[in-house]
């Protein structure tokens, strides 16, 4: 079985497991091109699931959405990131929310998944240079903590009632805020 087939089967298994736990949720397919060197690095670890990750649309009791502003891009997004050492997608989302925002949350549902097909770009790439990773975006509820961060990758954190102009387009598409 090819790397593409194996990684697709693994990601599809994760989606089915999440749907069994949280009910049906949409899966959006995307394709991303990466350099051959980066692709080789990703191919070495894809079977371990470390390319997958979780994020959460966390709301407080007033219905506000928790956002974090990335230091590098300067855009606002929901907190989230990649898996670490044996974590589940849910555990990853909860940990990332805490690390990036200072907020403790409880996952209450699955909002959607992004199934990303990564392909190698450039001369000398084999035609089967593709693999899959999964991003799981959960619904979350604020349960404690104080908004703030010591994470150098996060410039700012706040609760919002409406989305800022410089929000990540993917977040805006699925935020359900007026």
C-alpha positions, 0 to 999 in steps of 0.5 A: 500500500502506498504512503498516500493510501496508508495515510488516507486510511488512517485519517479516514479512521480518525474521522469515523472514530470522531463521528462515533464519539460526537456525531456527524460533522462535515469534512472539508478536503483541501490540498497543500503543496510543500517542498520535496524536503519538507514532504520527506520530513513529513513522510517520516512521521505521518504514520505516528499521527504527529501531523494531525492536530486539534483546535477548539471554538471555545465560547464563554457563558456570554457566547463570546468566542476565544481567539488568539493572534499569532505572532508571526502572521498577525492574524486572529485564529482559534487556538489549536495545534499538533499532537504531542506524544500519544495525545488524542485529537481532543487532548491536543485541542484542550492542551493547546487552548490552555497553552496559547490562551490560559483558558481551560475548556471542555470539548462539547462537540465536533464542529468539522474536520479538515482532511488535507492532502499534502503533495510534494512540489518541484522537479524530481518529485515522484507522482505518488508524493502525497500524504494526508493529515487531519485537523479536528475542530471542536466546540468547546466550553470555558470552564476556568482560567484567566485569558493571557499567554506566555507562549512566544507564538501568541501575541494576544488573546481575547474573547470576541463578540464579533470577528476582527477584520484580520481573522483567519479566513477559515475561522471566519467561514465557520465561526457563526458570529455576526 
